[in-house]
């Protein structure tokens, strides 16, 4: 038994799909970030120094973009069922 209680199969399936979506979209974003940052190094035939800087920057920024995307997607999924507090108003499901 988990500390969050038992989950239905539909909830487990939804979490699995969301994790898959987070990972696939994060890989795509990381590849895009790397291509945008490092691409000009090869496209314009830059000398070794600037090329190494751009490729290095792409290699640093791509994993950061990956992690930010995974965390943001999963954070939104985790908080999707919660409704913000609105003092003085009734919630739509009451």
N, C-alpha and C positions, 0 to 999 in steps of 0.2 A: 504494500500500500504506500502511495506517495503522500507527501505532506500536503499536496494541493488537492487531494481527494481523487476519486476515480474519474476517469474520462471515458466517454463513449467512443465507439469505433469511429464515428463521424468526426469527433474532435481530434482523435489521433491522426486520421487521414488528412484533415485540414492542416494540421501542424506539419505533417510530412510534405504535403504539396507546397506549403509556404516556405519551408526550409529549402526545398528544391528550387523554387522560384528565386529565393534570395541568393543561392549559390550561382545559378545560371546567369542571372542578371548582373551579379557582381563580377563574374568572369568576363562577361561582355564589356562591362564598364572599365575594368582594369585593362583589357586589351585596347579599348578605345583610347584611354588616357595615355597608355604607353605609345600607341601609334601617333597620337597628336603631338606628344612631346618629343619623341625620338625620331619620328618620321622625317622631319625636315633635314636631319643629319644625313640621311641616305638620299633623299629626294634631290637635294641641292649639292650633293657631293662635297660636303664640308670637310675641311682638314681635320686631322686626328684629334686635336685638342678640343675644339668646339663639339665635334661628334661625340667624344667620350663624355663631355659634360651633359649633353642632351640625352644620351643613352642612359647615363647614370641617374639623371633626374627622373627619367621615365621609369627606371627600375625602382626608384624610391617611391614615386607617386602612385604607381599602379597598385602595389599591395595596400597602400593607405586607402585608395579609392575602393578597393575590394572590401576591406574591413568596414569602412564607413557604410558602404551599401548593405552588407549583410546585417550589421547591427541596426541600421535604420529600418530595414524591411521587417526584421523580426521584432523590433521594439513596437512598430506600428501594429503588427499582428497581435502581439501580446496585449496591447491596450485597446484593440478594436472593439471589444465587447463592453468596455466601460464608457459611461456617459459622464461628461463633465458636470461638475456641481453647478447648479443654477439656483441660488437662494431665492425663495419666493415664487418659484415656478414648479409645476409638477412635471415629472418625467413622462415621456410619451408612452411608456408601457405601464403606467399605473392606472 
